[in-house]
Amino acid sequence: MIKHTDNNAPLDYQNATVKLSATEKYKFKNLRLKHTYLRKYNFTSIVLIFFICSIFGWLWEVLFHIITEGSFVNRGMLFGPWLPIYGFGGVLSLLIPKKISKNPINTFIIIAVISSVMEYATSWFFEYIKGVRWWDYSEYIFNINGRICLYGAVFFGFCGCFCIYILGPMLDDIIKKLPQKIILFLCIGFLFVFCFDLIYSNFKPNIGEGITYYSKSYIACNIDDFIAP
């Protein structure tokens, strides 16, 4: 029931008690969800969400390696606790046109495809310039040259949808509640340390057991280094 008698006065929906049918409740929840994720993200929110997703990605891969291999390994080319490919994936997901993001199935497929293309290109690029791979899916079924696989595409598809519909809006709401000075400090601080890490890692990348896999071409050119004396 709604406690409201004046038909001309505006209705206070927050304090009113409304009895809705199941169909009306579904439409109302769907409307609230759309209002939540159909938003424009400002630059500072994009920057901070990029780093949060990068850190989450690093934590996921480190924990996965601990569970499967029983040892801690600082995953990725960089030395800081972040994996930029997760950050770029999260940000690109949030920039998908709203007409597409209204359909979760289409959104999932597009994110899975874009993430796979980006992952394949990144793997090829670093192997081309460094001679090593930072991941190899050769042991997974439905893989392409060990650079991407079906499991990874599905995983990134779900992560992208999670970022669009839940994580992104939640983080954006939290960020907007912070004082502007703190937001700017965090953005500048993260960017400074990240850029320093990029420059340093370009000359001395993070490599080693559990982190990189030498390519066949690299082994062929440096066969003496792989033969015991």
Secondary structure, DSSP 8 states (H G I E B T S, - for coil): ------SSS---TTT------HHHHHHHHHHHHHHHHS----HHHHHHHHHHHHHHHHHHHHHHHHHHHSS----SSSSSS--HHHHHHHHHHHTS-HHHHTSHHHHHHHHHHHHHHHHHHHHHHHHHHHSEES---TTSSSEETTTEEHHHHHHHHHHHHHIIIIIHHHHHHHHHHS-HHHHHHHHHHHHHHHHHHHHHHHHS---STTT-EE-HHHHHHTHHHHS--
